[in-house]
Amino acid sequence: MISIIQRVIESDVTVDGKVIGSIGQGIMALVAVEKTDSEKQADRLLERILNYRIFADANGKMNLSLRDIDGGLLIVPQFTLAADTEKGNRPSFASAASPEQGRELFTYFQQQAGKIYPSTQFGRFGADMKVALINDGPVTFMLRVR
């Protein structure tokens, strides 16, 4: 699984003109599922997102995690992260999970996140979403688990 995480001051996701997920300070995570992913990768990615130390401590060092600051988490499905962009001018989605597998694993990821970290909001799988954020820093990382 792949995720782009961004430290944000605030972020929201809108579908059909209605905000369906919104957070204040925290992490906005774009998440993609690849063909070879399973619940094991989903669990590991969620733990990495929750524990990744990207927030400043009292000395201004990135030593605090989302859990440490009790921030919000907005998880947005984005299959395009699984694209192979190494050749040509058109992305290949050969490594991306099928829509069915992607939906199933994203639903699992969503359920686990809701249980483990109640301050989580979500985008909608397969929807045309508008994502807004104020990136803090900017601080952005790519996380990948295999």
C-alpha positions, 0 to 999 in steps of 0.5 A: 500500500502507498500513502502520501501524508501531509501535515495540515492545519486543516483539510476537508473532502467534498463530494457532490457539493457536501463536505463528507470529512473534515479535520483541523490540525493533523494528517491528510493521507492519500491512500492507494491499494496495489495488487499484492496488498492484503490486510497485513499491509493495511494494518502496517500502513495505518500504524505508520501513519499514526506513529510517524513523527512529523509534528514539532516538539517543544524544541521545534524538532519533528519528534511527535506523532499524530497520536502524540498531538491528538490530531485529526486524520483524514484518509482519502482513497486515491488509486492513481498513487499506484501508477507506474510513471517511469516510462512514456507520457501516460501512467500505467495502472498495471500494479494497482488493485482492481476496483473490487480489491481496492474497495475491499481493502480500503473498507478494511483500512477505514474500519480499522482506522475508525476503531483504532483512532476515533479522530478519523474522517474519510473520503469516499471510494470511487467518488469524484472528490474535491480535497482541500488542505492547508499544508503545514510547512509544507511537510509531505512524505510518501509511505509505502509498505510491502 
